[in-house]
Amino acid sequence: MEIPFETNPLIDRLPKHLLQFIKPQDYSDYTPINQAVWRYVMRKNVSYLSKVAHNSYLEGLKKTGLEIDKIPNMYGMNRILKEIGWAAVAVDGFIPPNAFMEFQAYNVLVIASDIRQLEHIEYTPAPDIIHEGAGHAPIIANPEYAEYLRRFGEIGCKAISSHKDYEMYEAIRLLSILKEAEETPQHEIDMAEKAVEDLQNDMGEMSEMAQIRNLHWWTVEYGLIGTIENPKIYGAGLLSSIGESAWCMTDEVEKLPYNINAISKSFDITKPQPQLYVTPDFAYLSEVLEEFANTMALRTGGLSGIKKLIQSDALGTIEMSTGLQISGVFTNVIESEGKPIYIQTQGKTALSYREKELVGHGTATHASGFGSPIGKLKGINLAIEDMSPRDLKAYKIYEAEKVTLEFEGNIIVEGEIITGSRNLQGEIIIISFKNCTVTHGETILFQPEWGIYDMAVGKKVVSAFSGPADVNSFDLITHVPSSKTIKSKITDSRSDLEALYHSVRNFREGTDTNLSLSNIFHEIKLNHPNDWLLPLEIAEILSQNKENELMQEVLIYLEKLKENRPAIENLINNGLELIFEREAV
């Protein structure tokens, strides 16, 4: 039976195409081991991050209702997040970057609801509820940062991707899933790593999406704030990684002043970062974002913007100087003297004004593509959009007139005018012709038997961006990921260990349990000699109950575990520090 997800007013206003990424959070999927992993990370984080995180973190934990002892329920989070103007939805791992940022633009946090394995408790390459819930959610309680995040999403979802960006997304998604899954054969990880590496070496010129994704990584995910000499943590990747949050404070990690150059600094999502950027304050993040946005086709338009859309081979939009927006897959631009003089799309195309599709100009009308001249008429200084009704009549741009319009760059439109459409300022934005022929030199661009010719009016392209102008113009529900998150295997041994974790949790919460701590501990030693977290939880309870004899036995056992498994020594030491710090207090 499919589990519904609980909504709220912010989620209700999401466009339909984003709903395809949301999945229900089935809270019953979280096992006692999952709960213990959350609790360990959160206890360590709150203890350590109170010293090194931006002061908004601890304040945000309270405001967002995150509890240390149990994994957050999305329904409860949403009720509390609503108070600060945000919402949260659950998704399955990585989702495409444009979609991720579009959620942010609607003040909605995307939370991967799975949780890392115990074996990856310090750092996971895959997004999980610790990273998203305990990392992102608390910081958005800071109004300046929350506005940066929203604005980032608003701008970022308009960034134009290259045709290889989606391949990279799929390759990184698969690699993160394989690395997080238990018992993945090493050769599968090696193949996935090679696929990512090969793509990285063959990406060509960095796209807008790749650049803004870098900004996102070095701020939202791995950002430091303050001074180079005394930085504090605010990036979610650091706030949710008990290993990297400590390592990033050492001199081994280079600290760089944050600026727009970060757009060119790529990253490896599967490894700790060798350098990090430090912003002086949250307001400066917005300054750099606006500086980058000024370089995007979203704001520059022109020939380069159209070419970016053509290279992306994906749905995009150009906006003319009249405000007319043309959305489709752009396949060709004719240029003259460094300016676009004619554009063409292929397949379904829609015309809009101010993000609303124009009546009669949806994809049903323009199902086979669209083409139009851009620019001024040859030999006439006054652009069509700037002509008064008297000017239009003088140049025979008038209903029922047969007219020949010669544009700069030798684009010629010949036909009988049917009608025109105007924008709110009274400017002509579309002229419709019958019996129309459009040519460029010897090339025929449109001929009468193709039907009505709708000509866009605009002396220049002022904007070009990813996606449609009106999201309702196209069927955007197309997301089919090539890989799905791999769940942990259920074995008899695993089930037995889960039951022991459940008993210890009941013991700590004062719920009746059939087993004593002594019995549970001896079961671990006998049947689960590699487990280290449950003995730590037992030691924590014993420290409160002052059961010294069993406590000494558990501590000796943990010391032996450290000797036998040096890789977990730091994790055990961290847990013991929390126990004895509290005792000292």
C-alpha positions as CSV (number, residue, x, y, z in Angstrom):
1,M,0.0,0.0,0.0
2,E,1.4,3.4,-1.0
3,I,1.9,5.7,2.0
4,P,0.7,9.3,1.4
5,F,2.9,12.2,2.3
6,E,1.6,14.9,4.5
7,T,1.4,18.3,2.9
8,N,1.2,22.0,4.0
9,P,0.5,25.3,2.2
10,L,4.0,25.6,0.9
11,I,4.0,22.1,-0.6
12,D,0.5,22.7,-2.0
13,R,1.8,25.5,-4.2
14,L,4.6,23.4,-5.7
15,P,4.2,23.0,-9.5
16,K,3.1,19.5,-10.5
17,H,6.3,18.5,-12.1
18,L,8.2,18.7,-8.8
19,L,5.7,16.4,-7.1
20,Q,7.2,13.5,-9.1
21,F,10.4,13.6,-6.9
22,I,8.6,13.5,-3.5
23,K,8.2,10.2,-1.8
24,P,6.5,9.4,1.5
25,Q,8.6,9.1,4.6
26,D,7.7,5.6,6.0
27,Y,8.8,6.1,9.6
28,S,8.5,2.4,10.3
29,D,11.4,1.8,7.9
30,Y,13.8,3.2,10.5
31,T,15.3,0.4,12.6
32,P,16.7,0.6,16.1
33,I,20.2,0.7,14.6
34,N,19.2,3.6,12.4
35,Q,17.9,5.5,15.5
36,A,21.1,4.8,17.4
37,V,23.2,6.1,14.4
38,W,21.1,9.3,14.4
39,R,21.5,9.7,18.2
40,Y,25.2,9.1,18.2
41,V,25.8,11.7,15.4
42,M,23.5,14.3,16.9
43,R,24.9,13.9,20.4
44,K,28.5,14.3,19.1
45,N,27.5,17.2,16.8
46,V,25.7,19.2,19.4
47,S,28.6,18.7,21.8
48,Y,31.3,19.6,19.2
49,L,29.5,22.0,17.0
50,S,28.5,24.2,19.9
51,K,32.1,25.3,19.8
52,V,32.8,25.5,16.1
53,A,29.5,26.1,14.3
54,H,27.9,29.4,13.5
55,N,25.6,30.4,16.4
56,S,22.6,30.0,14.2
57,Y,23.0,26.2,14.3
58,L,22.1,25.6,17.9
59,E,19.4,28.2,17.8
60,G,18.1,26.6,14.7
61,L,18.0,23.1,16.2
62,K,15.5,24.4,18.8
63,K,13.4,26.4,16.2
64,T,13.2,23.5,13.7
65,G,12.2,21.0,16.4
66,L,15.0,18.5,15.7
67,E,15.4,16.0,18.6
68,I,18.8,14.5,19.5
69,D,17.3,11.1,20.6
70,K,15.3,10.2,17.5
71,I,15.1,10.6,13.8
72,P,12.8,13.5,12.9
73,N,9.3,12.8,11.6
74,M,8.7,14.9,8.4
75,Y,5.2,15.7,9.5
76,G,6.4,17.2,12.8
77,M,9.2,19.1,11.0
78,N,6.7,20.6,8.6
79,R,4.5,21.9,11.3
80,I,7.4,23.7,12.9
81,L,9.2,24.8,9.7
82,K,6.0,26.5,8.6
83,E,6.6,29.0,11.4
84,I,9.7,30.2,9.7
85,G,8.2,30.1,6.2
86,W,9.7,26.8,5.0
87,A,8.6,23.2,4.4
88,A,10.4,19.9,3.9
89,V,9.8,16.9,1.6
90,A,11.4,13.5,1.4
91,V,13.1,12.2,-1.8
92,D,15.1,9.2,-2.9
93,G,18.7,10.3,-2.8
94,F,20.1,12.8,-5.3
95,I,17.6,14.5,-7.6
96,P,18.5,16.5,-10.7
97,P,20.2,19.8,-9.8
98,N,17.6,22.0,-11.5
99,A,14.8,20.3,-9.6
100,F,16.7,20.5,-6.3
101,M,17.2,24.3,-6.7
102,E,13.6,24.8,-7.9
103,F,12.4,23.3,-4.6
104,Q,14.5,25.8,-2.8
105,A,13.0,28.6,-4.8
106,Y,9.6,27.6,-3.3
107,N,11.1,27.6,0.3
108,V,11.0,23.8,0.4
109,L,13.9,21.7,1.7
110,V,14.6,18.5,-0.1
111,I,15.5,15.7,2.4
112,A,16.8,12.3,1.5
113,S,14.9,10.3,4.0
114,D,17.2,7.2,4.1
115,I,19.9,7.2,6.8
116,R,23.5,6.2,6.5
117,Q,24.8,2.8,7.6
118,L,26.6,2.4,10.9
119,E,29.7,1.6,8.8
120,H,29.5,5.1,7.3
121,I,28.6,7.0,10.4
122,E,31.3,9.6,10.1
123,Y,30.8,10.5,6.4
124,T,28.5,9.2,3.6
125,P,28.8,10.1,-0.1
126,A,25.0,9.7,-0.4
127,P,22.5,12.3,0.9
128,D,20.7,11.1,3.9
129,I,18.4,12.5,6.7
130,I,21.3,13.3,8.9
131,H,22.9,15.5,6.2
132,E,19.6,17.1,5.1
133,G,17.7,17.3,8.3
134,A,20.4,17.9,10.8
135,G,22.6,19.9,8.4
136,H,20.3,22.1,6.2
137,A,17.3,22.6,8.4
138,P,18.8,24.3,11.5
139,I,20.6,27.0,9.5
140,I,17.6,28.2,7.6
141,A,16.2,29.5,10.9
142,N,18.7,32.4,10.2
143,P,16.6,34.9,8.0
144,E,19.5,36.2,6.0
145,Y,20.7,32.7,5.2
146,A,17.2,31.5,4.4
147,E,16.7,34.3,1.9
148,Y,20.1,33.4,0.3
149,L,19.0,29.8,0.0
150,R,15.6,30.8,-1.6
151,R,17.2,33.2,-4.0
152,F,19.9,30.7,-4.9
153,G,17.2,28.3,-5.9
154,E,15.3,30.9,-7.9
155,I,18.4,31.8,-9.9
156,G,20.0,28.3,-9.9
157,C,17.0,26.5,-11.5
158,K,17.3,28.9,-14.5
159,A,20.9,28.0,-15.1
160,I,21.5,26.3,-18.5
161,S,23.0,22.8,-18.4
162,S,25.2,21.2,-21.0
163,H,24.0,17.9,-22.4
164,K,26.6,16.1,-20.3
165,D,25.5,17.6,-17.0
166,Y,22.6,15.1,-16.7
167,E,25.0,12.2,-17.5
168,M,27.2,13.4,-14.7
169,Y,24.3,13.6,-12.3
170,E,23.3,10.0,-13.0
171,A,26.9,8.8,-12.7
172,I,27.4,10.5,-9.3
173,R,24.0,9.3,-8.1
174,L,25.0,5.7,-8.9
175,L,28.4,6.0,-7.4
176,S,27.0,7.4,-4.1
177,I,24.4,4.6,-3.9
178,L,27.0,1.9,-4.5
179,K,29.4,3.4,-2.0
180,E,26.7,3.6,0.7
181,A,25.2,0.2,0.1
182,E,26.6,-2.7,2.1
183,E,28.7,-5.4,0.5
184,T,29.0,-3.7,-2.9
185,P,31.7,-5.5,-4.8
186,Q,34.8,-3.4,-5.1
187,H,34.9,-3.8,-8.9
188,E,31.4,-2.2,-9.2
189,I,32.6,0.8,-7.2
190,D,35.7,1.0,-9.3
191,M,33.7,1.0,-12.5
192,A,31.3,3.7,-11.2
193,E,34.3,5.8,-10.1
194,K,35.9,5.4,-13.5
195,A,32.7,6.5,-15.2
196,V,32.6,9.7,-13.1
197,E,36.3,10.3,-13.7
198,D,35.9,9.8,-17.5
199,L,33.0,12.3,-17.6
200,Q,34.9,14.8,-15.5
201,N,37.7,14.7,-18.1
202,D,35.3,15.1,-21.0
203,M,32.8,17.7,-19.9
204,G,34.1,20.4,-22.2
205,E,33.4,24.1,-21.3
206,M,31.8,24.4,-17.9
207,S,28.1,25.1,-18.1
208,E,26.2,27.6,-16.1
209,M,24.7,24.7,-14.1
210,A,28.1,23.3,-13.4
211,Q,29.3,26.7,-12.2
212,I,26.4,27.5,-9.9
213,R,26.5,23.9,-8.6
214,N,30.1,24.7,-7.5
215,L,28.9,27.8,-5.7
216,H,26.2,25.7,-4.0
217,W,28.8,23.1,-2.9
218,W,31.3,25.6,-1.5
219,T,28.6,27.6,0.4
220,V,25.4,25.7,1.2
221,E,27.1,22.3,1.6
222,Y,30.7,23.0,2.7
223,G,30.8,26.7,3.7
224,L,32.7,28.3,6.5
225,I,31.9,31.8,7.9
226,G,33.9,34.4,9.8
227,T,37.6,34.9,9.2
228,I,40.3,32.7,7.7
229,E,42.0,32.6,11.1
230,N,38.8,31.8,13.1
231,P,36.1,30.3,10.8
232,K,32.8,28.8,11.9
233,I,30.9,26.1,10.2
234,Y,27.5,26.7,8.4
235,G,27.6,24.2,5.5
236,A,25.3,21.2,5.8
237,G,27.9,18.7,4.6
238,L,30.2,19.7,7.5
239,L,27.4,20.1,10.1
240,S,26.3,16.5,9.4
241,S,29.7,14.8,9.2
242,I,31.3,14.2,12.6
243,G,34.5,13.3,10.8
244,E,34.8,16.2,8.5
245,S,33.5,18.8,10.9
246,A,36.5,18.1,13.0
247,W,39.0,17.7,10.2
248,C,38.0,20.9,8.5
249,M,39.1,22.9,11.5
250,T,42.7,21.6,11.2
251,D,45.5,23.2,9.2
252,E,45.4,20.2,6.8
253,V,42.3,21.8,5.1
254,E,43.2,25.0,3.2
255,K,41.0,28.0,4.0
256,L,40.3,30.4,1.1
257,P,38.4,33.7,1.1
258,Y,35.1,33.1,-0.7
259,N,34.6,35.0,-4.0
260,I,33.2,34.4,-7.4
261,N,36.2,32.4,-8.4
262,A,34.7,29.5,-6.6
263,I,32.5,28.9,-9.7
264,S,35.6,27.3,-11.3
265,K,36.6,25.0,-8.4
266,S,35.2,21.5,-9.0
267,F,34.7,19.0,-6.2
268,D,34.6,15.2,-5.6
269,I,31.4,14.4,-3.7
270,T,32.7,11.0,-2.5
271,K,35.7,12.3,-0.6
272,P,36.5,14.8,2.1
273,Q,37.4,18.3,0.8
274,P,41.0,19.4,0.7
275,Q,40.1,23.1,0.8
276,L,37.1,25.2,1.9
277,Y,35.9,28.8,1.4
278,V,35.2,31.3,4.1
279,T,32.6,34.0,3.7
280,P,32.7,37.0,6.1
281,D,28.9,36.9,6.6
282,F,25.7,35.6,5.1
283,A,25.0,38.8,3.3
284,Y,28.2,38.5,1.3
285,L,26.9,35.1,-0.1
286,S,24.1,37.0,-1.8
287,E,26.5,39.6,-3.2
288,V,28.5,36.8,-4.9
289,L,25.4,35.1,-6.1
290,E,24.2,38.3,-7.8
291,E,27.6,38.9,-9.3
292,F,27.4,35.4,-10.9
293,A,23.8,35.9,-12.0
294,N,24.9,39.0,-13.9
295,T,27.0,36.7,-16.1
296,M,24.3,34.2,-16.8
297,A,22.2,34.1,-20.0
298,L,19.3,34.7,-17.7
299,R,20.4,38.4,-17.6
300,T,22.6,38.8,-20.6
301,G,20.5,37.1,-23.3
302,G,21.9,37.7,-26.8
303,L,23.5,35.4,-29.2
304,S,25.6,33.6,-26.6
305,G,22.5,32.8,-24.5
306,I,20.7,31.3,-27.5
307,K,23.9,29.2,-28.3
308,K,23.9,27.9,-24.7
309,L,20.4,26.7,-25.1
310,I,21.2,25.0,-28.4
311,Q,24.2,23.3,-26.9
312,S,22.1,22.1,-23.9
313,D,19.8,20.2,-26.2
314,A,17.0,20.6,-23.6
315,L,13.9,22.6,-23.0
316,G,14.7,26.3,-22.6
317,T,13.3,29.8,-23.0
318,I,14.3,33.0,-24.7
319,E,12.7,36.3,-23.8
320,M,12.5,39.1,-26.4
321,S,12.7,42.8,-25.6
322,T,8.9,43.0,-25.8
323,G,8.6,40.5,-23.0
324,L,7.4,37.7,-25.4
325,Q,8.9,34.4,-24.2
326,I,9.5,31.5,-26.6
327,S,9.9,28.1,-24.9
328,G,11.1,24.9,-26.6
329,V,14.2,23.0,-27.7
330,F,16.3,25.4,-29.6
331,T,18.1,23.9,-32.6
332,N,19.4,26.7,-34.7
333,V,20.3,30.4,-34.8
334,I,21.2,32.4,-37.9
335,E,23.5,35.2,-37.0
336,S,24.9,38.3,-38.7
337,E,27.6,40.7,-37.5
338,G,27.6,38.9,-34.1
339,K,23.9,39.3,-33.6
340,P,21.1,36.7,-33.8
341,I,18.7,37.4,-36.7
342,Y,16.6,34.3,-36.7
343,I,15.9,31.5,-34.2
344,Q,14.4,28.1,-34.6
345,T,13.0,25.4,-32.2
346,Q,12.2,21.8,-33.0
347,G,9.1,20.0,-31.7
348,K,6.6,21.3,-29.1
349,T,7.0,25.1,-28.5
350,A,4.9,27.6,-26.5
351,L,4.7,31.4,-26.5
352,S,4.2,33.2,-23.2
353,Y,4.2,36.7,-21.7
354,R,5.2,37.2,-18.1
355,E,5.3,33.4,-17.4
356,K,1.8,32.9,-18.6
357,E,1.1,31.0,-21.9
358,L,-0.6,33.2,-24.5
359,V,-4.0,32.0,-25.5
360,G,-3.8,30.1,-28.8
361,H,0.0,29.7,-28.7
362,G,0.5,26.5,-26.7
363,T,2.3,23.4,-27.8
364,A,-0.9,22.2,-29.7
365,T,-0.6,25.2,-32.0
366,H,3.2,25.0,-32.3
367,A,3.7,21.3,-32.2
368,S,6.3,21.1,-34.9
369,G,8.6,23.9,-33.9
370,F,8.8,27.7,-34.2
371,G,10.9,30.2,-36.1
372,S,11.1,33.9,-36.1
373,P,13.3,36.8,-37.1
374,I,14.9,39.0,-34.4
375,G,16.0,42.6,-34.8
376,K,15.1,45.7,-36.7
377,L,13.8,46.2,-40.3
378,K,16.5,47.0,-42.8
379,G,17.0,50.8,-43.3
380,I,14.5,51.7,-40.6
381,N,15.8,53.0,-37.3
382,L,12.5,52.5,-35.5
383,A,11.9,48.9,-34.3
384,I,8.5,47.4,-34.9
385,E,7.8,47.2,-31.1
386,D,8.5,51.0,-30.8
387,M,6.2,52.0,-33.6
388,S,3.0,53.9,-32.8
389,P,-0.3,52.9,-34.5
390,R,0.4,55.7,-37.1
391,D,3.9,54.3,-37.8
392,L,2.6,50.8,-38.2
393,K,0.0,52.0,-40.7
394,A,2.6,54.0,-42.6
395,Y,4.8,50.9,-43.0
396,K,1.7,48.8,-43.9
397,I,2.1,46.6,-40.8
398,Y,-1.7,46.5,-40.6
399,E,-4.6,44.0,-40.8
400,A,-5.3,42.6,-44.3
401,E,-2.2,44.3,-45.8
402,K,0.1,42.3,-48.0
403,V,3.5,43.2,-46.8
404,T,7.2,42.4,-47.4
405,L,9.3,42.9,-44.3
406,E,13.1,42.9,-44.9
407,F,15.0,42.5,-41.6
408,E,18.7,43.3,-41.0
409,G,20.7,40.3,-42.0
410,N,18.6,39.5,-45.1
411,I,15.7,37.8,-43.5
412,I,12.6,38.5,-45.6
413,V,9.0,37.9,-44.5
414,E,6.3,38.1,-47.2
415,G,2.6,37.6,-46.5
416,E,-0.8,38.9,-45.7
417,I,-1.2,40.2,-42.1
418,I,-4.1,38.6,-40.2
419,T,-3.8,40.2,-36.8
420,G,-1.3,41.2,-34.1
421,S,-1.1,40.6,-30.3
422,R,0.1,43.3,-27.9
423,N,1.6,43.3,-24.4
424,L,0.4,45.4,-21.5
425,Q,2.5,48.4,-22.7
426,G,0.7,48.3,-26.0
427,E,3.7,47.0,-27.9
428,I,3.1,44.5,-30.8
429,I,4.6,41.1,-29.6
430,I,3.2,38.7,-32.3
431,I,2.2,39.3,-35.9
432,S,0.3,36.5,-37.6
433,F,0.4,36.0,-41.4
434,K,-1.3,33.8,-44.0
435,N,0.1,32.9,-47.4
436,C,3.5,33.6,-45.9
437,T,7.0,32.9,-47.1
438,V,10.1,33.5,-45.0
439,T,13.6,33.3,-46.5
440,H,17.2,33.9,-45.8
441,G,19.0,34.3,-49.1
442,E,18.3,31.1,-51.0
443,T,17.1,29.2,-47.8
444,I,13.4,28.9,-47.3
445,L,12.5,29.1,-43.6
446,F,8.7,29.0,-44.0
447,Q,6.3,28.5,-46.9
448,P,2.6,29.1,-47.3
449,E,1.5,25.4,-47.3
450,W,2.7,25.1,-43.7
451,G,-0.2,27.2,-42.5
452,I,-0.4,30.4,-40.4
453,Y,3.0,32.0,-39.7
454,D,3.3,33.6,-36.2
455,M,6.2,36.0,-36.1
456,A,7.6,37.0,-32.8
457,V,8.4,40.7,-32.4
458,G,11.5,41.9,-30.6
459,K,14.6,43.9,-31.5
460,K,16.8,41.7,-29.3
461,V,16.9,38.7,-26.9
462,V,17.2,40.0,-23.4
463,S,17.2,36.7,-21.5
464,A,17.8,33.0,-22.1
465,F,17.2,30.3,-19.4
466,S,16.6,26.7,-18.7
467,G,13.1,25.3,-18.6
468,P,9.7,26.7,-19.8
469,A,8.4,30.2,-19.1
470,D,5.0,28.7,-18.0
471,V,5.5,25.3,-16.3
472,N,2.0,24.4,-17.3
473,S,2.8,24.5,-21.1
474,F,4.7,21.2,-21.1
475,D,4.5,17.8,-19.6
476,L,7.5,17.9,-17.3
477,I,6.7,14.7,-15.4
478,T,9.5,12.7,-17.0
479,H,11.9,11.8,-14.2
480,V,13.0,8.2,-14.3
481,P,16.3,7.8,-12.4
482,S,18.6,5.1,-13.7
483,S,19.4,3.9,-10.1
484,K,17.5,3.4,-6.9
485,T,18.7,3.5,-3.3
486,I,19.8,0.0,-2.1
487,K,18.3,-1.0,1.2
488,S,20.2,-3.0,3.8
489,K,19.8,-6.7,3.7
490,I,17.7,-8.4,6.3
491,T,19.5,-11.5,7.8
492,D,18.9,-13.5,10.9
493,S,22.0,-12.0,12.5
494,R,21.0,-8.5,11.6
495,S,17.5,-9.1,13.0
496,D,18.9,-10.4,16.2
497,L,21.2,-7.3,16.6
498,E,18.3,-5.0,15.8
499,A,16.3,-6.6,18.6
500,L,19.2,-6.0,21.1
501,Y,19.4,-2.3,20.0
502,H,15.6,-2.1,20.5
503,S,15.9,-3.5,24.1
504,V,18.6,-1.0,25.0
505,R,16.5,1.8,23.6
506,N,13.6,0.6,25.7
507,F,15.8,0.4,28.8
508,R,17.0,4.0,28.3
509,E,13.5,5.2,27.8
510,G,12.2,3.4,30.9
511,T,10.1,0.9,28.9
512,D,9.9,-2.7,30.1
513,T,12.4,-5.1,28.5
514,N,12.8,-8.8,29.0
515,L,16.6,-8.6,28.9
516,S,19.0,-7.0,31.4
517,L,21.9,-4.9,30.3
518,S,24.2,-7.6,31.4
519,N,22.4,-10.2,29.2
520,I,22.4,-7.9,26.2
521,F,26.1,-7.1,26.6
522,H,27.0,-10.8,26.7
523,E,24.9,-11.5,23.7
524,I,26.8,-8.8,21.8
525,K,30.2,-10.3,22.8
526,L,29.1,-13.8,21.8
527,N,27.2,-13.2,18.6
528,H,28.1,-9.7,17.3
529,P,31.8,-9.1,18.1
530,N,32.2,-6.3,15.5
531,D,29.5,-4.1,16.9
532,W,30.8,-1.1,18.8
533,L,27.9,1.4,19.1
534,L,25.6,-0.8,21.3
535,P,28.3,-1.4,23.9
536,L,28.7,2.4,24.0
537,E,25.0,2.9,24.5
538,I,25.1,0.4,27.4
539,A,28.1,2.2,28.9
540,E,26.1,5.5,28.8
541,I,23.2,4.0,30.7
542,L,25.5,2.3,33.2
543,S,27.3,5.6,33.8
544,Q,23.9,7.1,34.9
545,N,23.0,4.0,37.0
546,K,26.5,3.8,38.6
547,E,26.8,0.1,37.9
548,N,30.6,0.1,38.2
549,E,31.3,-3.7,37.8
550,L,29.5,-4.1,34.5
551,M,30.7,-0.7,33.4
552,Q,34.4,-1.8,33.9
553,E,33.7,-4.9,31.9
554,V,32.2,-2.9,29.0
555,L,35.0,-0.4,29.0
556,I,37.6,-3.2,28.9
557,Y,35.7,-4.7,26.0
558,L,35.7,-1.3,24.1
559,E,39.4,-1.0,24.6
560,K,39.9,-4.4,23.0
561,L,37.7,-3.4,20.1
562,K,39.9,-0.4,19.5
563,E,43.0,-2.6,19.4
564,N,41.4,-5.1,17.1
565,R,39.8,-2.5,14.8
566,P,41.9,0.7,14.7
567,A,39.5,2.2,12.1
568,I,36.8,2.7,14.8
569,E,39.1,3.9,17.6
570,N,38.1,7.5,17.0
571,L,34.4,6.7,17.0
572,I,34.6,4.8,20.3
573,N,36.8,7.6,21.9
574,N,34.2,10.2,20.8
575,G,31.4,8.3,22.4
576,L,33.3,7.8,25.6
577,E,34.2,11.5,25.7
578,L,30.5,12.3,25.6
579,I,29.8,10.0,28.5
580,F,32.6,11.2,30.7
581,E,32.1,14.9,29.9
582,R,28.5,14.6,31.1
583,E,29.7,12.8,34.2
584,A,32.1,15.6,34.9
585,V,29.3,18.2,34.6
